[in-house]
Amino acid sequence: MAGASKNSRSAVATHKFFCPDCGGEIVMKTMYESGRLKNIAECSKCKRVERRPKDFK
């Protein structure tokens, strides 16, 4: 049986986060600091930076 794989059948959905202060979209960025990769969430409008999108609330 040569069907599609289980992962290819699932729908891809990305969740968009929005800043509660200004309404701008929150994007994830990867920064390289002191020899480590660091993921941060940054608002595109007000440039507020948090560790993850849930921390904006």
C-alpha positions in Angstrom: 0.0 0.0 0.0 1.7 3.2 -1.2 -0.3 5.9 0.6 0.8 9.2 1.9 2.7 9.2 5.2 0.8 10.1 8.4 2.8 13.4 8.8 2.0 14.6 5.3 -1.7 14.2 5.9 -1.8 16.5 8.9 -2.7 20.1 8.3 0.0 22.6 9.1 -1.3 25.4 11.2 0.9 28.2 12.7 -0.4 30.3 15.6 0.1 34.0 15.3 0.6 36.0 18.5 -0.2 39.6 18.8 1.1 42.2 21.4 -1.6 43.2 23.9 -0.2 46.7 24.2 0.2 47.8 20.6 -1.5 45.1 18.6 1.7 44.3 16.6 2.6 40.8 15.5 5.1 38.9 17.7 7.8 37.1 15.8 10.4 34.6 17.1 14.0 35.4 16.5 17.2 33.4 17.2 20.1 35.4 18.7 23.7 34.2 19.1 24.9 35.5 22.5 28.1 34.5 24.4 28.5 31.2 22.4 24.8 30.1 22.7 21.8 30.3 20.5 18.9 32.1 22.3 15.3 32.2 21.1 13.5 35.4 21.8 10.0 36.8 21.0 9.9 40.4 19.7 7.0 42.6 18.8 7.3 44.0 15.3 5.7 47.4 16.3 6.9 48.4 19.7 10.1 46.2 19.7 9.3 44.8 23.1 11.4 41.6 23.8 10.4 38.6 25.9 11.6 35.1 26.2 8.5 33.5 24.6 5.2 34.8 23.2 3.2 33.8 26.3 5.2 36.2 28.4 3.6 39.2 26.7 0.3 38.8 28.7 
